[in-house]
């Protein structure tokens, strides 16, 4: 690094008192630069916990490098990020410079520290905080401070000796991607699934256009002293155009710290795809932040070994504040940060009736921070239902995998009022649900993202520069998708999803209800099930039959005198249909048959 300050050959010590420089990182040293260390003082907004501070600052010249200034502000580490081209004179966006000619020649420098809370991300943990300035903006408040610039020229050769690898040419960072065209076709992860997509699923996805799919094929990692691959299917699945295979790397540092990770993964992929491996791949790895540069190096080696043209990686939402992230970004063509499951439920909060929403304001705030990402990225958003079990003291007891809406409706539970973030149910007596033991006093919490929350997250993603959205996930046993692909496509297109339901009788006396619209009739445990009512102008129309695919069948009296029959159901997604058992309608001759959905005005019921 090139540093000009008042003590040649000496850098301020790490961990110095407030007002001292702690660390500087330069991505590229321009031919001409002006660096100086200034004592600053000023106030930060009244809503901030920091009121008075002395800080140190640097001014950089040039337009082709990225700089990070880490300094101490009243004992808290502060990070200022200067992106290429953000200011015409190459200064930090948070700093303004005024030059005053003084008598006798030369210049005095005075600095204004501009702190705009609306354009600053604040992250705290363990008593620390970091502030990353997002962009230059008209000054909301100025906090003047003065200082004399003391320049001491340090020979460039000395500076070069301080820069690891500075003899190599370092490319300027890429331009922001916020203006990239937005792909309004929803993408999907296909997770923990060994079976191929059904005919109906394939048709539903094809109707959207060409959705980008990410299909998990294996869990791979170093376990028990050896490499282990756990593929989801014995043979490689068929990957339609636009589908990336996903390799889930075992969490933890051990997998990445092995020197042969890339080579062993490449070897396995060649074996798994004997006819030739795909030229695009996604890696899913909860990488420790400190190992992101090693992760980038492993990806570069994997690309060389396999000749991959495209590599996508999933990312934790919190990585956006890591200084190591740009190294990973330069190694891949795409990132997909996941904006769900970011905060665990607290025991005290659950006892008080507060669960962390699956989609909400916190996720939207994290999405906004990714506006600074220089690598093309898509937002990973949730579209699944979750049923969680908690002990009476609020501690988590796990998520139920094998369950259905009908299981929850039939359970011996009591709805708890005045809750937030999900629907709460207290278990009344010991029982079981699809192999999971439930005990009296425990609490079940059902969660799913609503349309309003998803609209907000989609809008936040587009505003932050995401090139598209990837939804987690298409349904598999143990993972219930809350919306159909068509419903999500309507939301992404800025439209209100509308169901279009029709009913008819077939030749066997079955009653069929179908949703031809893109909007879903969704499950909501806090409301009664949907009702499909059948009316007859006279008795004798209804026979002895079961509900079939419906939840329940109820009648208004003995069958021989019955003129109304109600079939209830929990959900009917776009493109789906439900049918009763055969023989529900015995004869419609001489009688007028009508039907009604959720108390809508009755309509004629067509018969064959």
PLY file of the C-alpha trace (Angstrom):
ply
format ascii 1.0
element vertex 608
property float x
property float y
property float z
element edge 607
property int vertex1
property int vertex2
end_header
0.00 0.00 0.00
1.12 3.58 -0.51
0.66 5.65 2.62
1.62 9.29 3.01
1.49 10.58 6.56
3.54 12.51 9.05
5.79 9.65 10.19
7.64 8.09 7.23
8.16 4.37 7.38
5.76 3.90 10.27
2.13 2.81 10.11
-0.34 3.47 12.90
-0.58 0.41 15.14
-3.45 -2.06 14.87
-5.94 -1.60 17.66
-4.93 2.00 18.21
-7.02 4.49 20.12
-10.04 6.10 18.42
-8.81 8.46 15.77
-6.01 6.19 14.60
-5.98 4.32 11.32
-6.37 0.56 11.75
-6.20 -0.96 8.28
-6.19 0.05 4.61
-6.78 -2.24 1.65
-6.09 -1.12 -1.93
-7.22 -3.31 -4.81
-5.04 -1.38 -7.26
-2.48 1.36 -6.91
-3.04 4.11 -9.51
-0.18 5.89 -11.15
-0.93 9.05 -9.24
-2.46 9.11 -5.81
-2.77 11.49 -2.94
-3.15 9.83 0.42
-3.29 11.71 3.66
-4.16 11.11 7.28
-6.44 13.65 8.90
-7.66 14.09 12.45
-11.43 14.49 12.24
-14.08 15.16 14.79
-17.80 15.56 14.58
-21.20 14.38 15.64
-23.26 11.53 14.31
-27.08 11.66 14.26
-28.96 11.71 17.54
-30.38 8.25 16.86
-26.88 6.80 16.75
-25.29 5.34 19.87
-22.08 7.18 18.92
-22.24 10.91 19.66
-18.69 12.33 19.58
-15.70 10.80 17.90
-12.29 11.41 16.52
-11.59 9.50 13.32
-8.87 9.05 10.75
-9.55 9.26 7.02
-7.81 8.77 3.70
-8.32 10.50 0.38
-7.60 8.48 -2.75
-7.11 9.78 -6.28
-7.85 7.84 -9.44
-10.86 6.11 -10.85
-9.78 2.50 -11.33
-9.46 0.88 -7.96
-11.54 -0.07 -4.95
-10.47 0.99 -1.47
-11.61 0.07 1.98
-10.86 2.20 5.01
-11.21 0.49 8.35
-10.89 2.86 11.25
-11.89 3.18 14.86
-14.80 5.40 15.83
-15.29 5.73 19.58
-13.98 2.23 20.01
-16.10 0.72 17.23
-14.54 -0.53 14.00
-15.83 1.51 11.06
-15.54 0.52 7.40
-15.77 3.03 4.55
-15.89 1.59 1.04
-14.89 3.60 -1.98
-16.02 2.10 -5.32
-14.48 3.10 -8.67
-16.04 6.14 -10.29
-18.31 7.02 -7.39
-16.80 10.46 -7.03
-15.28 12.55 -9.80
-12.19 13.32 -7.72
-11.78 9.77 -6.46
-12.58 10.52 -2.84
-14.56 8.36 -0.49
-18.26 9.13 -0.96
-18.42 9.87 2.73
-15.75 12.53 2.53
-15.75 15.98 1.00
-12.59 18.03 0.45
-12.10 21.76 0.27
-8.76 23.38 -0.62
-7.78 26.81 0.72
-4.72 28.69 -0.56
-2.70 29.98 2.35
-0.28 32.82 2.52
3.22 31.85 1.56
2.07 29.16 -0.83
0.71 25.68 -0.43
-2.77 24.62 0.63
-4.66 23.85 3.78
-7.09 20.94 3.59
-10.34 20.82 5.52
-12.63 17.79 5.52
-16.35 17.46 5.96
-17.54 14.05 7.16
-20.91 13.39 5.54
-22.85 10.61 7.21
-26.14 9.62 5.56
-27.87 6.96 7.62
-30.28 6.07 4.80
-27.36 5.03 2.62
-25.31 3.28 5.29
-25.62 -0.34 6.33
-25.10 -1.03 10.00
-24.21 -4.48 11.25
-23.59 -5.21 14.89
-22.49 -8.24 16.81
-20.58 -8.83 20.02
-20.54 -5.10 20.65
-19.00 -4.25 17.28
-20.46 -2.35 14.37
-19.43 -1.61 10.80
-20.68 1.09 8.47
-20.43 0.72 4.70
-21.28 3.84 2.72
-23.46 2.87 -0.22
-23.24 5.81 -2.59
-22.54 9.47 -2.91
-25.64 11.56 -2.31
-26.56 15.18 -1.59
-25.41 16.10 1.91
-28.08 15.69 4.57
-25.83 16.93 7.34
-22.23 18.08 7.36
-19.97 17.77 10.33
-17.05 20.13 9.70
-13.60 19.34 10.92
-10.27 20.79 10.04
-6.76 19.52 9.85
-3.48 20.29 8.15
-2.42 17.85 5.46
1.11 16.78 6.18
2.56 15.19 3.08
5.62 13.02 3.08
6.54 11.34 -0.20
7.28 7.65 0.25
9.24 6.20 -2.67
7.12 4.07 -4.92
9.63 1.23 -4.69
9.11 1.04 -0.94
5.38 0.94 -1.46
5.66 -1.88 -3.97
7.54 -3.95 -1.44
4.57 -3.63 0.89
2.01 -4.88 -1.65
1.76 -8.64 -2.07
1.67 -9.54 -5.75
1.69 -5.94 -6.86
3.79 -6.81 -9.85
0.73 -8.44 -11.38
-1.76 -6.36 -13.27
-5.02 -6.16 -11.34
-8.15 -5.53 -13.34
-10.52 -2.80 -12.27
-13.69 -4.05 -10.57
-16.69 -4.62 -12.80
-19.40 -2.02 -13.10
-22.49 -2.34 -10.92
-25.07 -4.77 -12.23
-28.13 -2.90 -10.97
-29.07 -2.04 -14.54
-28.97 -5.65 -15.80
-32.22 -6.77 -17.47
-34.53 -8.50 -15.01
-35.61 -12.06 -15.80
-39.29 -12.12 -14.84
-39.56 -15.89 -15.37
-39.27 -17.50 -11.92
-36.43 -19.94 -11.34
-36.61 -22.90 -8.96
-34.43 -25.16 -6.89
-35.22 -28.88 -7.11
-34.00 -30.20 -3.78
-33.64 -33.62 -2.16
-35.43 -35.26 -5.06
-34.53 -38.50 -6.79
-37.62 -38.87 -9.00
-38.02 -37.06 -12.34
-40.47 -34.20 -12.73
-44.02 -35.34 -13.39
-45.82 -34.63 -16.64
-47.93 -32.00 -14.88
-44.87 -30.30 -13.35
-43.05 -30.28 -16.67
-46.07 -28.74 -18.40
-46.52 -26.14 -15.66
-42.88 -25.05 -15.96
-42.96 -25.05 -19.76
-45.98 -22.73 -19.64
-43.82 -20.10 -17.94
-41.32 -19.92 -20.81
-37.82 -21.19 -20.06
-37.37 -21.11 -16.31
-33.88 -21.52 -14.91
-33.74 -24.64 -12.71
-31.13 -25.72 -10.18
-31.30 -29.45 -9.43
-29.40 -30.92 -6.51
-27.59 -34.09 -7.55
-25.25 -34.91 -4.65
-23.96 -34.11 -1.18
-20.17 -34.21 -1.29
-17.49 -33.81 1.35
-14.73 -35.15 3.55
-16.13 -37.46 6.23
-14.52 -40.00 8.52
-11.13 -39.60 6.88
-12.25 -40.04 3.28
-14.15 -38.37 0.47
-17.81 -39.32 0.40
-20.35 -38.63 -2.33
-24.01 -39.20 -1.55
-25.91 -38.81 -4.84
-29.67 -38.41 -4.73
-30.14 -40.93 -7.52
-28.00 -43.81 -8.74
-27.93 -42.44 -12.26
-27.54 -38.85 -13.33
-30.97 -37.25 -13.87
-32.00 -35.79 -17.18
-31.19 -32.09 -17.16
-33.40 -30.08 -19.54
-32.04 -26.94 -21.17
-31.54 -24.21 -18.61
-31.00 -26.65 -15.71
-27.83 -26.48 -13.60
-26.79 -29.49 -11.52
-26.14 -28.50 -7.90
-23.42 -29.96 -5.70
-24.07 -29.49 -2.01
-20.72 -29.38 -0.19
-20.73 -30.58 3.40
-20.72 -27.61 5.80
-17.68 -26.78 7.87
-14.09 -25.95 7.07
-12.72 -29.48 6.71
-14.06 -30.09 3.21
-12.52 -26.90 1.84
-9.22 -27.13 3.70
-8.32 -30.38 1.94
-5.84 -29.65 -0.87
-7.50 -32.09 -3.29
-11.12 -30.88 -2.98
-11.42 -29.61 -6.56
-9.66 -32.61 -8.03
-11.77 -35.19 -6.19
-15.02 -33.39 -7.01
-14.02 -33.19 -10.69
-13.20 -36.90 -10.65
-16.60 -37.78 -9.19
-18.50 -35.58 -11.68
-16.75 -37.29 -14.59
-17.76 -40.65 -13.14
-21.39 -39.59 -12.50
-21.80 -38.17 -16.02
-20.11 -40.87 -18.14
-21.44 -39.36 -21.38
-19.97 -36.00 -20.54
-20.53 -33.66 -17.64
-22.50 -30.39 -18.06
-20.53 -27.23 -18.77
-22.40 -25.30 -16.04
-22.63 -26.05 -12.33
-23.89 -24.57 -9.07
-22.11 -25.09 -5.76
-24.03 -24.86 -2.49
-21.70 -24.36 0.47
-22.10 -22.53 3.77
-18.52 -21.35 3.63
-16.95 -19.76 6.70
-16.29 -16.12 5.83
-12.58 -16.41 6.54
-12.32 -19.14 3.90
-14.04 -17.29 1.05
-10.71 -16.63 -0.73
-9.86 -20.35 -0.49
-13.33 -21.16 -1.79
-12.66 -18.89 -4.77
-9.34 -20.63 -5.42
-10.98 -24.07 -5.26
-13.64 -22.93 -7.74
-10.96 -21.65 -10.13
-9.22 -25.02 -9.97
-12.51 -26.88 -10.55
-13.17 -24.70 -13.60
-9.75 -25.58 -15.02
-10.15 -29.30 -14.30
-13.57 -29.57 -15.97
-13.47 -26.75 -18.50
-16.66 -25.26 -17.02
-18.16 -22.28 -18.82
-20.45 -21.16 -15.98
-20.25 -21.56 -12.22
-22.99 -20.33 -9.92
-22.76 -20.36 -6.13
-25.33 -19.96 -3.41
-24.45 -17.37 -0.78
-25.42 -16.48 2.74
-27.13 -13.10 2.91
-24.60 -11.87 5.48
-21.65 -12.36 3.12
-22.38 -9.01 1.49
-20.62 -7.24 4.38
-17.51 -9.44 4.18
-14.38 -7.85 2.64
-13.52 -11.30 1.26
-16.67 -11.51 -0.92
-15.26 -9.74 -4.03
-12.63 -12.48 -4.35
-15.39 -15.07 -4.60
-17.40 -12.88 -6.94
-14.55 -12.67 -9.42
-14.35 -16.48 -9.55
-17.96 -17.12 -10.60
-20.54 -15.98 -13.14
-23.44 -15.80 -10.68
-24.29 -15.66 -6.99
-27.63 -16.63 -5.46
-27.88 -15.27 -1.91
-30.58 -16.96 0.17
-32.89 -14.59 2.03
-34.58 -17.01 4.42
-33.72 -18.93 7.60
-31.42 -16.09 8.60
-32.54 -15.71 12.22
-33.46 -18.51 14.66
-36.55 -18.34 16.82
-35.89 -17.27 20.39
-37.42 -19.32 23.19
-38.77 -16.25 24.96
-40.28 -14.97 21.72
-42.06 -18.25 21.02
-43.49 -18.28 24.56
-44.77 -14.75 23.92
-46.35 -15.77 20.61
-43.75 -14.24 18.28
-42.14 -16.35 15.54
-39.61 -15.15 12.97
-41.63 -14.60 9.76
-40.57 -16.63 6.75
-40.60 -13.45 4.67
-40.62 -9.98 6.13
-38.94 -6.64 6.68
-35.66 -8.15 7.91
-35.21 -10.09 4.68
-35.97 -6.97 2.63
-33.26 -5.04 4.50
-30.69 -7.72 3.71
-31.75 -7.76 0.07
-31.15 -3.99 -0.16
-27.54 -4.44 0.97
-26.80 -6.59 -2.07
-27.09 -3.52 -4.28
-23.33 -3.21 -3.85
-22.63 -6.67 -5.29
-20.57 -6.39 -8.47
-21.20 -9.98 -9.54
-24.48 -10.79 -11.34
-26.85 -12.29 -8.79
-30.34 -13.69 -8.33
-32.33 -13.53 -5.13
-33.10 -16.84 -3.41
-36.58 -16.45 -1.90
-38.76 -18.85 0.11
-41.90 -20.53 -1.18
-42.42 -23.38 1.23
-44.62 -24.14 4.20
-43.03 -25.06 7.50
-44.54 -26.73 10.56
-42.26 -26.36 13.58
-42.55 -28.01 16.99
-41.56 -26.23 20.21
-41.42 -27.43 23.79
-43.53 -25.65 26.44
-40.52 -23.49 27.43
-40.20 -22.23 23.83
-37.11 -24.24 22.89
-37.18 -25.75 19.38
-37.95 -29.46 19.00
-37.54 -29.63 15.22
-39.47 -29.21 11.98
-42.01 -31.81 10.88
-41.15 -33.27 7.48
-43.99 -35.66 6.77
-47.21 -33.75 7.29
-50.21 -32.49 5.34
-52.75 -29.70 5.89
-55.32 -32.37 6.70
-53.03 -33.70 9.45
-52.97 -30.29 11.09
-56.73 -29.84 10.81
-57.33 -33.27 12.40
-54.79 -32.84 15.22
-55.90 -32.38 18.82
-54.74 -28.78 19.04
-56.14 -25.43 20.12
-55.42 -22.29 18.13
-53.58 -19.64 20.14
-54.79 -16.05 19.60
-52.77 -12.86 19.19
-49.64 -14.37 17.69
-47.19 -12.98 15.16
-45.13 -14.51 12.35
-47.19 -17.68 11.97
-50.19 -19.64 13.21
-49.68 -21.08 16.73
-51.41 -24.23 18.01
-51.12 -25.68 21.50
-51.20 -29.48 21.61
-54.03 -30.68 23.85
-52.95 -34.29 24.42
-50.19 -36.73 23.57
-50.49 -37.95 20.00
-48.47 -38.46 16.86
-48.28 -36.98 13.37
-46.75 -39.05 10.59
-44.22 -40.64 12.91
-43.48 -37.53 15.02
-44.48 -37.75 18.69
-46.47 -34.77 19.95
-46.85 -34.10 23.66
-49.45 -32.09 25.53
-48.30 -28.53 26.16
-46.00 -28.39 23.15
-46.66 -25.80 20.44
-46.91 -26.19 16.67
-46.15 -23.12 14.55
-47.16 -23.06 10.87
-45.47 -20.57 8.58
-45.64 -19.71 4.89
-44.92 -16.52 2.89
-47.98 -14.50 1.94
-48.53 -12.67 -1.33
-47.94 -9.21 0.16
-44.63 -10.27 1.71
-43.48 -11.90 -1.51
-44.38 -8.82 -3.56
-42.25 -6.72 -1.22
-39.31 -9.12 -1.48
-39.55 -9.26 -5.27
-39.63 -5.46 -5.48
-36.68 -5.17 -3.09
-34.70 -7.67 -5.19
-35.35 -5.79 -8.42
-34.49 -2.45 -6.79
-31.22 -3.92 -5.50
-30.17 -5.08 -8.98
-31.03 -8.79 -8.90
-31.23 -10.28 -12.39
-34.01 -12.65 -11.28
-35.44 -14.78 -8.48
-34.87 -18.43 -7.60
-37.60 -19.96 -5.44
-37.02 -22.62 -2.84
-38.38 -24.99 -3.92
-40.43 -27.27 -6.13
-42.38 -29.67 -3.89
-41.00 -33.05 -2.83
-42.05 -35.41 -0.03
-41.29 -33.54 3.17
-41.21 -30.11 1.48
-44.51 -28.42 0.69
-44.50 -25.55 -1.82
-47.00 -22.89 -0.79
-47.61 -21.54 -4.31
-47.68 -22.94 -7.82
-45.14 -21.77 -10.42
-47.95 -19.93 -12.26
-48.92 -18.05 -9.09
-45.32 -16.94 -8.52
-45.00 -15.89 -12.16
-48.00 -13.60 -11.71
-46.42 -12.02 -8.63
-43.11 -11.52 -10.44
-44.94 -9.91 -13.34
-46.58 -7.39 -10.99
-50.03 -8.92 -11.42
-52.57 -10.16 -8.89
-52.92 -13.96 -9.24
-56.53 -14.89 -9.95
-57.97 -18.43 -9.76
-60.43 -19.59 -12.42
-62.40 -22.55 -11.11
-64.88 -24.74 -12.95
-66.83 -27.86 -11.92
-68.55 -30.70 -13.76
-69.86 -34.27 -13.40
-68.29 -37.12 -15.37
-69.98 -40.28 -16.63
-69.16 -42.21 -13.44
-70.90 -39.71 -11.19
-67.70 -38.12 -9.96
-67.71 -34.41 -9.26
-64.54 -32.68 -10.45
-63.27 -29.25 -9.43
-60.47 -27.71 -11.49
-58.51 -24.46 -11.24
-57.54 -23.27 -14.72
-56.30 -19.88 -13.54
-52.79 -18.84 -12.55
-53.90 -17.92 -9.02
-53.97 -20.52 -6.22
-56.58 -21.29 -3.60
-54.08 -21.69 -0.78
-54.10 -23.38 2.60
-54.51 -21.16 5.65
-54.88 -23.00 8.98
-56.32 -19.93 10.65
-59.36 -20.04 8.34
-61.93 -22.77 7.67
-61.16 -25.08 4.73
-62.46 -24.10 1.31
-66.02 -25.33 0.65
-67.41 -26.76 -2.59
-71.19 -26.93 -2.12
-73.53 -28.96 -4.36
-77.27 -28.15 -4.50
-80.14 -30.22 -5.90
-83.65 -28.94 -6.56
-85.00 -32.21 -5.12
-83.89 -35.24 -3.05
-82.39 -38.39 -4.52
-79.53 -36.82 -6.49
-76.71 -37.84 -4.11
-75.49 -41.42 -3.79
-73.31 -43.29 -1.32
-69.79 -42.16 -2.08
-66.67 -40.88 -0.40
-64.91 -37.52 -0.65
-62.09 -38.90 -2.81
-59.42 -36.22 -3.11
-61.41 -33.74 -1.04
-60.87 -33.34 2.70
-64.39 -34.10 3.90
-67.93 -34.70 2.69
-70.91 -33.51 4.70
-74.65 -33.54 3.96
-77.61 -31.59 5.27
-79.60 -34.64 6.38
-80.35 -38.30 5.57
-79.25 -39.13 2.06
-82.77 -39.92 0.82
-83.89 -36.40 1.71
-80.57 -34.60 1.13
-80.62 -31.61 -1.22
-77.20 -30.15 -0.27
-73.79 -31.80 -0.05
-70.57 -29.98 0.84
-67.08 -31.13 -0.13
-64.33 -29.27 1.74
-60.70 -29.02 0.64
-57.53 -27.34 1.91
-56.01 -26.03 -1.34
-56.32 -26.03 -5.11
-53.31 -24.63 -6.93
-53.38 -23.30 -10.46
-53.57 -26.11 -13.01
-54.69 -28.70 -10.42
-57.98 -30.53 -9.97
-59.73 -32.54 -7.26
-62.32 -35.27 -7.78
-64.74 -37.09 -5.53
-65.22 -40.86 -5.64
-67.49 -42.29 -8.32
-71.23 -42.34 -7.66
-71.54 -39.14 -5.69
-74.17 -37.97 -8.18
-76.56 -40.84 -8.97
-79.01 -39.05 -11.24
-79.69 -35.50 -12.20
-82.76 -36.25 -14.26
-85.64 -33.97 -13.37
-83.48 -32.01 -10.95
-81.49 -28.82 -11.26
-77.93 -29.20 -9.97
-75.87 -26.18 -9.00
-72.55 -25.57 -7.28
-70.92 -22.83 -5.19
-67.34 -22.16 -4.10
-66.69 -20.55 -0.71
-70.25 -19.16 -0.47
-70.22 -17.61 -3.94
-73.55 -17.38 -5.83
-74.53 -20.86 -7.13
-73.92 -21.75 -10.79
-75.33 -24.62 -12.90
-73.36 -27.87 -12.58
-72.71 -29.35 -16.06
-73.35 -33.07 -16.51
-72.24 -35.45 -19.30
0 1
1 2
2 3
3 4
4 5
5 6
6 7
7 8
8 9
9 10
10 11
11 12
12 13
13 14
14 15
15 16
16 17
17 18
18 19
19 20
20 21
21 22
22 23
23 24
24 25
25 26
26 27
27 28
28 29
29 30
30 31
31 32
32 33
33 34
34 35
35 36
36 37
37 38
38 39
39 40
40 41
41 42
42 43
43 44
44 45
45 46
46 47
47 48
48 49
49 50
50 51
51 52
52 53
53 54
54 55
55 56
56 57
57 58
58 59
59 60
60 61
61 62
62 63
63 64
64 65
65 66
66 67
67 68
68 69
69 70
70 71
71 72
72 73
73 74
74 75
75 76
76 77
77 78
78 79
79 80
80 81
81 82
82 83
83 84
84 85
85 86
86 87
87 88
88 89
89 90
90 91
91 92
92 93
93 94
94 95
95 96
96 97
97 98
98 99
99 100
100 101
101 102
102 103
103 104
104 105
105 106
106 107
107 108
108 109
109 110
110 111
111 112
112 113
113 114
114 115
115 116
116 117
117 118
118 119
119 120
120 121
121 122
122 123
123 124
124 125
125 126
126 127
127 128
128 129
129 130
130 131
131 132
132 133
133 134
134 135
135 136
136 137
137 138
138 139
139 140
140 141
141 142
142 143
143 144
144 145
145 146
146 147
147 148
148 149
149 150
150 151
151 152
152 153
153 154
154 155
155 156
156 157
157 158
158 159
159 160
160 161
161 162
162 163
163 164
164 165
165 166
166 167
167 168
168 169
169 170
170 171
171 172
172 173
173 174
174 175
175 176
176 177
177 178
178 179
179 180
180 181
181 182
182 183
183 184
184 185
185 186
186 187
187 188
188 189
189 190
190 191
191 192
192 193
193 194
194 195
195 196
196 197
197 198
198 199
199 200
200 201
201 202
202 203
203 204
204 205
205 206
206 207
207 208
208 209
209 210
210 211
211 212
212 213
213 214
214 215
215 216
216 217
217 218
218 219
219 220
220 221
221 222
222 223
223 224
224 225
225 226
226 227
227 228
228 229
229 230
230 231
231 232
232 233
233 234
234 235
235 236
236 237
237 238
238 239
239 240
240 241
241 242
242 243
243 244
244 245
245 246
246 247
247 248
248 249
249 250
250 251
251 252
252 253
253 254
254 255
255 256
256 257
257 258
258 259
259 260
260 261
261 262
262 263
263 264
264 265
265 266
266 267
267 268
268 269
269 270
270 271
271 272
272 273
273 274
274 275
275 276
276 277
277 278
278 279
279 280
280 281
281 282
282 283
283 284
284 285
285 286
286 287
287 288
288 289
289 290
290 291
291 292
292 293
293 294
294 295
295 296
296 297
297 298
298 299
299 300
300 301
301 302
302 303
303 304
304 305
305 306
306 307
307 308
308 309
309 310
310 311
311 312
312 313
313 314
314 315
315 316
316 317
317 318
318 319
319 320
320 321
321 322
322 323
323 324
324 325
325 326
326 327
327 328
328 329
329 330
330 331
331 332
332 333
333 334
334 335
335 336
336 337
337 338
338 339
339 340
340 341
341 342
342 343
343 344
344 345
345 346
346 347
347 348
348 349
349 350
350 351
351 352
352 353
353 354
354 355
355 356
356 357
357 358
358 359
359 360
360 361
361 362
362 363
363 364
364 365
365 366
366 367
367 368
368 369
369 370
370 371
371 372
372 373
373 374
374 375
375 376
376 377
377 378
378 379
379 380
380 381
381 382
382 383
383 384
384 385
385 386
386 387
387 388
388 389
389 390
390 391
391 392
392 393
393 394
394 395
395 396
396 397
397 398
398 399
399 400
400 401
401 402
402 403
403 404
404 405
405 406
406 407
407 408
408 409
409 410
410 411
411 412
412 413
413 414
414 415
415 416
416 417
417 418
418 419
419 420
420 421
421 422
422 423
423 424
424 425
425 426
426 427
427 428
428 429
429 430
430 431
431 432
432 433
433 434
434 435
435 436
436 437
437 438
438 439
439 440
440 441
441 442
442 443
443 444
444 445
445 446
446 447
447 448
448 449
449 450
450 451
451 452
452 453
453 454
454 455
455 456
456 457
457 458
458 459
459 460
460 461
461 462
462 463
463 464
464 465
465 466
466 467
467 468
468 469
469 470
470 471
471 472
472 473
473 474
474 475
475 476
476 477
477 478
478 479
479 480
480 481
481 482
482 483
483 484
484 485
485 486
486 487
487 488
488 489
489 490
490 491
491 492
492 493
493 494
494 495
495 496
496 497
497 498
498 499
499 500
500 501
501 502
502 503
503 504
504 505
505 506
506 507
507 508
508 509
509 510
510 511
511 512
512 513
513 514
514 515
515 516
516 517
517 518
518 519
519 520
520 521
521 522
522 523
523 524
524 525
525 526
526 527
527 528
528 529
529 530
530 531
531 532
532 533
533 534
534 535
535 536
536 537
537 538
538 539
539 540
540 541
541 542
542 543
543 544
544 545
545 546
546 547
547 548
548 549
549 550
550 551
551 552
552 553
553 554
554 555
555 556
556 557
557 558
558 559
559 560
560 561
561 562
562 563
563 564
564 565
565 566
566 567
567 568
568 569
569 570
570 571
571 572
572 573
573 574
574 575
575 576
576 577
577 578
578 579
579 580
580 581
581 582
582 583
583 584
584 585
585 586
586 587
587 588
588 589
589 590
590 591
591 592
592 593
593 594
594 595
595 596
596 597
597 598
598 599
599 600
600 601
601 602
602 603
603 604
604 605
605 606
606 607
